[in-house]
Amino acid sequence: MRRKQMAAISFDPRINRQTSKNSHEVIIEEIEGLIRVYKDGHIERPPIIPSVPCNVATVNDVSAKDIFINKFTNLWARIYVSNRSGTLPLLVYFHGGGFCVGSAAWSSYHEFLANLASKASCIILSINYRLAPENRLPSAYDDGIDAFSWVKQQVLNGSPEHNWWLSRCNFSSVFLSGDSAGANIAYNVATRLESRYNPESMTKPLCLKGIILIQPFFGGEARTFSEKNMTQPANSALTLSASDTYWRLSLPLGSNRDHPYCNPLANGASKLRDLRLPAIMVGISELDILKDRNSEFCSALTRAGKRVEKVTYKGVGHAFQILHNYHLSHTRVQEMASHIKTFIKQ
């Protein structure tokens, strides 16, 4: 059965594999304008949002460069370095896109992160991870761990090749961050780092000081009030039907939305209580269908004894900071940059 959904964001033309319409006829999954999956396994991602090279200027006091992390998995990152003096916090950032679309080279992310590096006075490493359904979860989490471990190794090795940006980082102030699916990745990378190592050697010489989750993309079999009742405008970045499609395409085959990759609360609060996590900032959009689920996540973390700072952005919906599709988007983006700056300076 063909499933067709609507959404308002786009993808990287470098991963778009176009062929004539006659070559592939049966579509089994579709989010219109974003991704089309054919029965024969062919996948199309229309390039609605352009990709831009790293040298496209956005702000005067930030320079950007692309670097390879793992050539075997084609894992790379775009790094944004503020020209301000002294060492600065490092944000390891994961873009959104339902695990299925998006790129660190998207013009919308390039603009957002260059401005964030400037406004929040930080260095940002934006990770271009593998996408589903070609690489279902936990591939994106594996890429996140790989990227974090790579940074750690460059620091330990004193890499001359990367000294130009490593020398600018304050490695006692490292943050995992992302929006939407990228926030889900940041959270799961943090929990994996915690479980993989003992607290003393977990990330040394890097110190994971905090996690910044912007509209984290989580789900569950049971619907929340906002998922059931929040009417989305035509330009919405995330409808409930699109959300369901992303999960069908990204979760391990045979899984439902109560899989822990999708629903971190499915196994109860005891698992959360056992996690040794740093401070967490969660950004919630008032008009987002994920609003209630994000709020429940914050409450569960707080009950589990975690330090959580919840910030709600009024009058805007999912991915407003990337798409600028609300009247108040610009104002709220400036507020978000200010909140992130305050959080990482604590």
Disulfide bonds with the S-S distance in Angstrom:
none
